[in-house]
Amino acid sequence: MKRLWASWRMKYISGNTPMTAGCVFCEALKLSDSAENLIVERGERCFVILNKFPYTSGHVMIAPISHTAELGSLDHETGAEAMAMITRYTQVLKKVYRPEGFNIGANIGAAAGAGVPGHLHFHIVPRWNGDTNYMTTIGEVRVLPEDLVDTYQRIKKVALEN
């Protein structure tokens, strides 16, 4: 197996990040929208944030502003806004990255692989034929060709145009 050292991920693995005191999404909402804070857009009920530890460049997440872990606890308006944002950002990502497909989904509960099981969120992961696959264990390596600040700026620019 090939090894690609990504020592910056140790903060994530060890839980030693500035936002581990509370919910990462609720803590992010207290911050301003910026490349540093990775918040791309806020709606009335949901917001768009880059994944700090992305599977691919362009990996964004849509989360309700309210802290909830269950799909069933979302009101109709919040669910509709989340779906509208998912639809909108697949279009934004198509313009920015020209992916050949997407993985879109939610891991609900720790047993399903949720890294933040207390705050429901949806992943949008751009995909290309021949990329390293969704699961690192299958691809055996993950290489991200773009810095998160560059990703933020590219996505934000196209999102503002639409």
Secondary structure, 3 states (H helix, E strand, C coil): CCCCCCHHHHHHHHCCCCCCCCCHHHHHHCCCCCCCCCEEEECCCEEEEECCCCCCCCCEEEEECCCCCCHHHCCHHHHHHHHHHHHHHHHHHHHHHCCCEEEEECCCCHHHCCCCCCCCCEEEEEECCCCCCCCHHHHCCCCCCCCHHHHHHHHHHHHHHC
